[in-house]
Amino acid sequence: MRDLTKRIVSGNVDVIVVAQQMLVYQTWLHAGADVDFAVFARAGTDSLAGTKEEQDRLGQFYRSEIVEAARRLNDKYRGF
């Protein structure tokens, strides 16, 4: 997970694409109550029914919130 959060922060991944993977990590970590994962759920759900252009707009909309959440998760879950 830390590798993915670092890539999110550095801007090397599409935030909508990684949103689904972050939800997998949330499940693996039994972190259902961790609010920092919530933005990934919103971004992933919002993007499901959209075209590529709509997904790109959503990615821009969520980018700053996702980057901040990734930073916090990176700090909280060191070693995962």
N, CA, C and O atoms as a GROMACS GRO file, in nm:
protein
  320
    1MET      N    1   0.082  -0.119   0.000
    1MET     CA    2   0.000   0.000   0.000
    1MET      C    3   0.086   0.125   0.000
    1MET      O    4   0.053   0.224  -0.066
    2ARG      N    5   0.197   0.121   0.074
    2ARG     CA    6   0.280   0.242   0.081
    2ARG      C    7   0.334   0.281  -0.055
    2ARG      O    8   0.344   0.400  -0.085
    3ASP      N    9   0.369   0.183  -0.138
    3ASP     CA   10   0.417   0.214  -0.272
    3ASP      C   11   0.308   0.288  -0.350
    3ASP      O   12   0.336   0.386  -0.419
    4LEU      N   13   0.187   0.240  -0.340
    4LEU     CA   14   0.076   0.303  -0.413
    4LEU      C   15   0.048   0.443  -0.360
    4LEU      O   16   0.027   0.535  -0.439
    5THR      N   17   0.048   0.461  -0.228
    5THR     CA   18   0.024   0.596  -0.174
    5THR      C   19   0.134   0.692  -0.215
    5THR      O   20   0.107   0.810  -0.242
    6LYS      N   21   0.258   0.644  -0.221
    6LYS     CA   22   0.367   0.731  -0.267
    6LYS      C   23   0.348   0.770  -0.413
    6LYS      O   24   0.374   0.885  -0.450
    7ARG      N   25   0.304   0.676  -0.496
    7ARG     CA   26   0.280   0.707  -0.636
    7ARG      C   27   0.164   0.804  -0.653
    7ARG      O   28   0.167   0.889  -0.742
    8ILE      N   29   0.063   0.793  -0.568
    8ILE     CA   30  -0.049   0.888  -0.572
    8ILE      C   31   0.002   1.028  -0.542
    8ILE      O   32  -0.027   1.123  -0.615
    9VAL      N   33   0.078   1.041  -0.434
    9VAL     CA   34   0.129   1.171  -0.392
    9VAL      C   35   0.219   1.232  -0.499
    9VAL      O   36   0.216   1.353  -0.522
   10SER      N   37   0.300   1.149  -0.563
   10SER     CA   38   0.391   1.201  -0.665
   10SER      C   39   0.321   1.231  -0.798
   10SER      O   40   0.380   1.292  -0.887
   11GLY      N   41   0.196   1.188  -0.811
   11GLY     CA   42   0.121   1.216  -0.933
   11GLY      C   43   0.146   1.118  -1.045
   11GLY      O   44   0.117   1.149  -1.161
   12ASN      N   45   0.201   1.001  -1.013
   12ASN     CA   46   0.237   0.903  -1.115
   12ASN      C   47   0.128   0.803  -1.148
   12ASN      O   48   0.154   0.706  -1.219
   13VAL      N   49   0.007   0.823  -1.098
   13VAL     CA   50  -0.102   0.730  -1.127
   13VAL      C   51  -0.232   0.808  -1.147
   13VAL      O   52  -0.246   0.922  -1.101
   14ASP      N   53  -0.325   0.746  -1.215
   14ASP     CA   54  -0.459   0.802  -1.231
   14ASP      C   55  -0.535   0.775  -1.101
   14ASP      O   56  -0.554   0.660  -1.063
   15VAL      N   57  -0.577   0.881  -1.034
   15VAL     CA   58  -0.639   0.864  -0.902
   15VAL      C   59  -0.769   0.785  -0.906
   15VAL      O   60  -0.803   0.718  -0.809
   16ILE      N   61  -0.840   0.791  -1.016
   16ILE     CA   62  -0.964   0.714  -1.026
   16ILE      C   63  -0.932   0.565  -1.038
   16ILE      O   64  -1.000   0.481  -0.978
   17VAL      N   65  -0.830   0.532  -1.114
   17VAL     CA   66  -0.790   0.392  -1.131
   17VAL      C   67  -0.744   0.332  -0.998
   17VAL      O   68  -0.781   0.219  -0.965
   18VAL      N   69  -0.666   0.406  -0.921
   18VAL     CA   70  -0.614   0.350  -0.796
   18VAL      C   71  -0.717   0.351  -0.684
   18VAL      O   72  -0.698   0.285  -0.582
   19ALA      N   73  -0.826   0.424  -0.701
   19ALA     CA   74  -0.928   0.428  -0.597
   19ALA      C   75  -0.979   0.288  -0.565
   19ALA      O   76  -0.998   0.254  -0.448
   20GLN      N   77  -1.000   0.207  -0.666
   20GLN     CA   78  -1.047   0.071  -0.643
   20GLN      C   79  -0.944  -0.012  -0.567
   20GLN      O   80  -0.981  -0.088  -0.477
   21GLN      N   81  -0.818   0.001  -0.600
   21GLN     CA   82  -0.714  -0.073  -0.529
   21GLN      C   83  -0.704  -0.030  -0.383
   21GLN      O   84  -0.682  -0.114  -0.295
   22MET      N   85  -0.721   0.098  -0.357
   22MET     CA   86  -0.715   0.145  -0.219
   22MET      C   87  -0.828   0.085  -0.136
   22MET      O   88  -0.811   0.061  -0.017
   23LEU      N   89  -0.943   0.060  -0.198
   23LEU     CA   90  -1.053  -0.002  -0.125
   23LEU      C   91  -1.021  -0.148  -0.092
   23LEU      O   92  -1.068  -0.200   0.010
   24VAL      N   93  -0.943  -0.213  -0.176
   24VAL     CA   94  -0.896  -0.349  -0.145
   24VAL      C   95  -0.807  -0.344  -0.021
   24VAL      O   96  -0.821  -0.425   0.070
   25TYR      N   97  -0.715  -0.247  -0.018
   25TYR     CA   98  -0.629  -0.233   0.100
   25TYR      C   99  -0.710  -0.202   0.225
   25TYR      O  100  -0.678  -0.252   0.333
   26GLN      N  101  -0.813  -0.123   0.212
   26GLN     CA  102  -0.900  -0.092   0.327
   26GLN      C  103  -0.958  -0.222   0.384
   26GLN      O  104  -0.963  -0.240   0.506
   27THR      N  105  -1.001  -0.310   0.297
   27THR     CA  106  -1.056  -0.438   0.341
   27THR      C  107  -0.949  -0.523   0.407
   27THR      O  108  -0.970  -0.579   0.514
   28TRP      N  109  -0.833  -0.534   0.343
   28TRP     CA  110  -0.724  -0.615   0.398
   28TRP      C  111  -0.681  -0.565   0.535
   28TRP      O  112  -0.645  -0.645   0.622
   29LEU      N  113  -0.684  -0.434   0.555
   29LEU     CA  114  -0.640  -0.375   0.682
   29LEU      C  115  -0.750  -0.371   0.787
   29LEU      O  116  -0.727  -0.327   0.900
   30HIS      N  117  -0.870  -0.417   0.751
   30HIS     CA  118  -0.985  -0.410   0.841
   30HIS      C  119  -1.004  -0.266   0.889
   30HIS      O  120  -1.026  -0.240   1.007
   31ALA      N  121  -0.995  -0.173   0.794
   31ALA     CA  122  -0.999  -0.031   0.826
   31ALA      C  123  -1.127   0.035   0.776
   31ALA      O  124  -1.124   0.147   0.726
   32GLY      N  125  -1.238  -0.035   0.790
   32GLY     CA  126  -1.365   0.017   0.742
   32GLY      C  127  -1.405   0.150   0.804
   32GLY      O  128  -1.477   0.228   0.742
   33ALA      N  129  -1.359   0.176   0.924
   33ALA     CA  130  -1.394   0.301   0.992
   33ALA      C  131  -1.295   0.414   0.967
   33ALA      O  132  -1.316   0.526   1.014
   34ASP      N  133  -1.188   0.386   0.894
   34ASP     CA  134  -1.087   0.488   0.869
   34ASP      C  135  -1.139   0.588   0.765
   34ASP      O  136  -1.159   0.553   0.649
   35VAL      N  137  -1.162   0.710   0.807
   35VAL     CA  138  -1.221   0.812   0.720
   35VAL      C  139  -1.132   0.850   0.603
   35VAL      O  140  -1.181   0.903   0.503
   36ASP      N  141  -1.003   0.824   0.612
   36ASP     CA  142  -0.914   0.858   0.501
   36ASP      C  143  -0.937   0.770   0.379
   36ASP      O  144  -0.894   0.805   0.269
   37PHE      N  145  -1.002   0.658   0.395
   37PHE     CA  146  -1.036   0.574   0.281
   37PHE      C  147  -1.164   0.620   0.213
   37PHE      O  148  -1.191   0.580   0.100
   38ALA      N  149  -1.244   0.703   0.277
   38ALA     CA  150  -1.375   0.742   0.224
   38ALA      C  151  -1.366   0.812   0.090
   38ALA      O  152  -1.451   0.788   0.004
   39VAL      N  153  -1.267   0.896   0.068
   39VAL     CA  154  -1.254   0.966  -0.059
   39VAL      C  155  -1.231   0.868  -0.173
   39VAL      O  156  -1.277   0.893  -0.285
   40PHE      N  157  -1.162   0.760  -0.148
   40PHE     CA  158  -1.140   0.660  -0.253
   40PHE      C  159  -1.271   0.591  -0.289
   40PHE      O  160  -1.296   0.561  -0.406
   41ALA      N  161  -1.354   0.566  -0.190
   41ALA     CA  162  -1.485   0.506  -0.217
   41ALA      C  163  -1.572   0.601  -0.299
   41ALA      O  164  -1.637   0.558  -0.395
   42ARG      N  165  -1.574   0.728  -0.263
   42ARG     CA  166  -1.654   0.826  -0.339
   42ARG      C  167  -1.605   0.838  -0.482
   42ARG      O  168  -1.684   0.836  -0.576
   43ALA      N  169  -1.474   0.850  -0.499
   43ALA     CA  170  -1.417   0.867  -0.633
   43ALA      C  171  -1.442   0.742  -0.718
   43ALA      O  172  -1.478   0.753  -0.835
   44GLY      N  173  -1.424   0.627  -0.659
   44GLY     CA  174  -1.446   0.503  -0.733
   44GLY      C  175  -1.590   0.484  -0.773
   44GLY      O  176  -1.618   0.442  -0.886
   45THR      N  177  -1.681   0.513  -0.683
   45THR     CA  178  -1.824   0.500  -0.712
   45THR      C  179  -1.868   0.601  -0.815
   45THR      O  180  -1.941   0.567  -0.908
   46ASP      N  181  -1.827   0.726  -0.801
   46ASP     CA  182  -1.867   0.831  -0.895
   46ASP      C  183  -1.820   0.802  -1.036
   46ASP      O  184  -1.886   0.841  -1.132
   47SER      N  185  -1.708   0.733  -1.050
   47SER     CA  186  -1.649   0.713  -1.182
   47SER      C  187  -1.704   0.591  -1.256
   47SER      O  188  -1.677   0.574  -1.374
   48LEU      N  189  -1.780   0.506  -1.188
   48LEU     CA  190  -1.822   0.380  -1.249
   48LEU      C  191  -1.906   0.397  -1.375
   48LEU      O  192  -1.892   0.319  -1.470
   49ALA      N  193  -1.992   0.495  -1.378
   49ALA     CA  194  -2.085   0.507  -1.491
   49ALA      C  195  -2.045   0.615  -1.590
   49ALA      O  196  -2.127   0.657  -1.671
   50GLY      N  197  -1.922   0.660  -1.585
   50GLY     CA  198  -1.883   0.772  -1.669
   50GLY      C  199  -1.797   0.734  -1.788
   50GLY      O  200  -1.737   0.626  -1.794
   51THR      N  201  -1.793   0.825  -1.882
   51THR     CA  202  -1.704   0.810  -1.996
   51THR      C  203  -1.562   0.841  -1.951
   51THR      O  204  -1.541   0.885  -1.838
   52LYS      N  205  -1.466   0.820  -2.039
   52LYS     CA  206  -1.327   0.851  -2.006
   52LYS      C  207  -1.312   1.000  -1.973
   52LYS      O  208  -1.240   1.036  -1.880
   53GLU      N  209  -1.379   1.085  -2.047
   53GLU     CA  210  -1.371   1.230  -2.022
   53GLU      C  211  -1.429   1.264  -1.885
   53GLU      O  212  -1.374   1.347  -1.813
   54GLU      N  213  -1.541   1.200  -1.851
   54GLU     CA  214  -1.601   1.224  -1.719
   54GLU      C  215  -1.510   1.172  -1.608
   54GLU      O  216  -1.499   1.236  -1.504
   55GLN      N  217  -1.447   1.059  -1.631
   55GLN     CA  218  -1.354   1.007  -1.531
   55GLN      C  219  -1.235   1.099  -1.514
   55GLN      O  220  -1.186   1.118  -1.402
   56ASP      N  221  -1.187   1.157  -1.623
   56ASP     CA  222  -1.075   1.252  -1.613
   56ASP      C  223  -1.115   1.375  -1.531
   56ASP      O  224  -1.038   1.422  -1.449
   57ARG      N  225  -1.236   1.425  -1.554
   57ARG     CA  226  -1.285   1.540  -1.476
   57ARG      C  227  -1.298   1.504  -1.328
   57ARG      O  228  -1.262   1.583  -1.240
   58LEU      N  229  -1.350   1.386  -1.302
   58LEU     CA  230  -1.362   1.342  -1.162
   58LEU      C  231  -1.225   1.328  -1.098
   58LEU      O  232  -1.206   1.362  -0.981
   59GLY      N  233  -1.129   1.277  -1.174
   59GLY     CA  234  -0.993   1.265  -1.122
   59GLY      C  235  -0.938   1.400  -1.081
   59GLY      O  236  -0.874   1.411  -0.976
   60GLN      N  237  -0.961   1.501  -1.161
   60GLN     CA  238  -0.916   1.636  -1.127
   60GLN      C  239  -0.991   1.689  -1.006
   60GLN      O  240  -0.933   1.755  -0.919
   61PHE      N  241  -1.121   1.661  -1.001
   61PHE     CA  242  -1.203   1.707  -0.889
   61PHE      C  243  -1.155   1.647  -0.757
   61PHE      O  244  -1.146   1.717  -0.656
   62TYR      N  245  -1.123   1.519  -0.757
   62TYR     CA  246  -1.084   1.450  -0.634
   62TYR      C  247  -0.935   1.453  -0.605
   62TYR      O  248  -0.893   1.418  -0.494
   63ARG      N  249  -0.853   1.495  -0.700
   63ARG     CA  250  -0.708   1.481  -0.689
   63ARG      C  251  -0.652   1.533  -0.556
   63ARG      O  252  -0.583   1.458  -0.486
   64SER      N  253  -0.678   1.656  -0.521
   64SER     CA  254  -0.615   1.711  -0.400
   64SER      C  255  -0.661   1.638  -0.274
   64SER      O  256  -0.581   1.614  -0.184
   65GLU      N  257  -0.788   1.603  -0.268
   65GLU     CA  258  -0.839   1.531  -0.151
   65GLU      C  259  -0.777   1.391  -0.143
   65GLU      O  260  -0.745   1.343  -0.034
   66ILE      N  261  -0.761   1.327  -0.257
   66ILE     CA  262  -0.701   1.194  -0.260
   66ILE      C  263  -0.554   1.199  -0.223
   66ILE      O  264  -0.506   1.113  -0.149
   67VAL      N  265  -0.482   1.297  -0.272
   67VAL     CA  266  -0.340   1.309  -0.239
   67VAL      C  267  -0.322   1.330  -0.088
   67VAL      O  268  -0.235   1.268  -0.027
   68GLU      N  269  -0.404   1.415  -0.029
   68GLU     CA  270  -0.394   1.438   0.116
   68GLU      C  271  -0.428   1.311   0.194
   68GLU      O  272  -0.360   1.278   0.291
   69ALA      N  273  -0.532   1.240   0.151
   69ALA     CA  274  -0.569   1.115   0.219
   69ALA      C  275  -0.457   1.012   0.203
   69ALA      O  276  -0.427   0.939   0.298
   70ALA      N  277  -0.395   1.005   0.086
   70ALA     CA  278  -0.285   0.911   0.064
   70ALA      C  279  -0.168   0.943   0.155
   70ALA      O  280  -0.104   0.851   0.207
   71ARG      N  281  -0.138   1.070   0.175
   71ARG     CA  282  -0.029   1.108   0.267
   71ARG      C  283  -0.058   1.060   0.409
   71ARG      O  284   0.028   1.003   0.476
   72ARG      N  285  -0.180   1.084   0.453
   72ARG     CA  286  -0.216   1.042   0.589
   72ARG      C  287  -0.213   0.890   0.603
   72ARG      O  288  -0.163   0.837   0.702
   73LEU      N  289  -0.266   0.819   0.503
   73LEU     CA  290  -0.266   0.673   0.508
   73LEU      C  291  -0.124   0.618   0.507
   73LEU      O  292  -0.094   0.520   0.575
   74ASN      N  293  -0.039   0.680   0.429
   74ASN     CA  294   0.101   0.639   0.423
   74ASN      C  295   0.165   0.648   0.561
   74ASN      O  296   0.240   0.559   0.602
   75ASP      N  297   0.134   0.754   0.633
   75ASP     CA  298   0.189   0.771   0.769
   75ASP      C  299   0.127   0.673   0.868
   75ASP      O  300   0.197   0.617   0.953
   76LYS      N  301  -0.004   0.652   0.857
   76LYS     CA  302  -0.074   0.566   0.953
   76LYS      C  303  -0.039   0.420   0.939
   76LYS      O  304  -0.024   0.350   1.039
   77TYR      N  305  -0.025   0.373   0.816
   77TYR     CA  306  -0.009   0.230   0.793
   77TYR      C  307   0.131   0.195   0.745
   77TYR      O  308   0.148   0.122   0.647
   78ARG      N  309   0.228   0.247   0.812
   78ARG     CA  310   0.368   0.216   0.778
   78ARG      C  311   0.387   0.064   0.786
   78ARG      O  312   0.342  -0.001   0.880
   79GLY      N  313   0.455   0.012   0.687
   79GLY     CA  314   0.483  -0.130   0.686
   79GLY      C  315   0.387  -0.214   0.606
   79GLY      O  316   0.407  -0.334   0.593
   80PHE      N  317   0.282  -0.154   0.552
   80PHE     CA  318   0.185  -0.230   0.474
   80PHE      C  319   0.199  -0.199   0.328
   80PHE      O  320   0.126  -0.254   0.246
   0.00000   0.00000   0.00000
